[in-house]
């Protein structure tokens, strides 16, 4: 996911920052499980994760709303 963060996110974050300059963004990279737990506990507002998780568990718990952002080709 770090390669995705480095290659795909900069243009998206630039556009977002131009449209919403009042929003502060902090980007971190962590394993999917830690990111989803962070959202569930409100430590994070949002997360981008890979699907499916490497351990075979659902990447998107039922308590979260998940949206596909892009597909790896």
TIMI-991220 format. One record per atom (N, C-alpha, C): residue in three letters; x, y, z. Coordinates in steps of 0.05 Angstrom, whole numbers, plus 5000, padded with zeros to 4 digits. Atoms other than C-alpha are relative to their C-alpha. Layout:
residues N
alaXYZ
...
//
This chain:
residues 73
unk501649765000
unk500050005000
unk501750255000
unk498349765000
unk505950475010
unk500650094972
unk499549935027
unk507350444936
unk497650154988
unk502449875009
unk500150634922
unk499950285012
unk500149744987
unk500551204972
unk502050194986
unk498049835012
unk506851464939
unk499450074971
unk500449965029
unk504551394867
unk497250124993
unk502749925008
unk497051514866
unk498850225016
unk501349814983
unk495351954924
unk500850294996
unk499249725002
unk499452594911
unk498150174982
unk501749835016
unk495152844853
unk497150025012
unk502749994987
unk488652664890
unk500050185024
unk499849834976
unk490953004954
unk500350294992
unk499749725010
unk493053624915
unk497450124992
unk502649915009
unk486253684883
unk498150055024
unk501749974976
unk482753564950
unk500850245015
unk499049774984
unk487054084985
unk499250274986
unk500949765015
unk485354594930
unk497150055004
unk502949974997
unk477954464938
unk499250055029
unk500749994972
unk477954415014
unk502450095016
unk497649914986
unk483754835041
unk499850015030
unk500449994972
unk480754855110
unk500449735014
unk499850284989
unk481554095119
unk503049935002
unk497350104996
unk488053845149
unk500149704995
unk499650285007
unk490553175123
unk502649905011
unk497650134991
unk495552725157
unk500049724988
unk499950265014
unk497652115116
unk501949815016
unk498450214987
unk500051485151
unk499749744985
unk500350265012
unk501350785125
unk500249795023
unk500150224981
unk499550175167
unk498749764987
unk501450235010
unk497049475156
unk496950055001
unk502949975003
unk489649415136
unk498649975027
unk501450054974
unk487549135204
unk500250245018
unk499649774983
unk490549725241
unk498550244990
unk501549775011
unk487450235194
unk497049975005
unk502950034995
unk480449935199
unk499350025030
unk500449974971
unk481049885275
unk500150305007
unk499849724995
unk483150615275
unk497550154993
unk502649885008
unk476850815238
unk497849925019
unk502050094981
unk472550385283
unk500150135027
unk499749884973
unk475350705346
unk500150314998
unk500049715004
unk475051415316
unk502750125003
unk497349895000
unk482551485319
unk500750114973
unk499749915028
unk482251585243
unk497350074989
unk502549925013
unk476951935202
unk499449834976
unk500350165025
unk478151505140
unk502549844996
unk497750175006
unk482750975112
unk499749894972
unk499950145026
unk484850705044
unk501449745005
unk498950274995
unk486049955048
unk499949834975
unk500150195022
unk487549385001
unk497949785006
unk501950224997
unk482248864989
unk500949764983
unk500650094973
unk482248295007
unk502450025018
unk497750004981
unk486448285070
unk501749764996
unk498150225003
unk492547845069
unk499449765018
unk500650224982
unk490047435128
unk497349874995
unk502550125008
unk483547265093
unk497550115013
unk502249884986
unk479147675140
unk498850224982
unk501249785016
unk474148165110
unk501450265006
unk498649754997
unk477648825099
unk498150225009
unk501949804993
unk471249215109
unk498049895020
unk501950094980
unk467649065175
unk497250114994
unk502849925005
unk460049115172
unk499450285011
unk500549744988
unk460449735216
unk501050244983
unk498849785016
unk464250135163
unk498750014972
unk500949975028
unk461950415096
unk502550004983
unk497750035017
unk466850205042
unk499350074971
unk500349925028
unk467650494972
unk502549934985
unk497750075016
unk472250224918
unk501050264987
unk498849765011
unk476950784898
unk501449954973
unk498750075025
unk481050434844
unk500749705002
unk499250285001
unk483149744821
unk502849984989
unk497250055009
unk490249494812
unk499849854974
unk500050135027
unk491749294740
unk502549854996
//
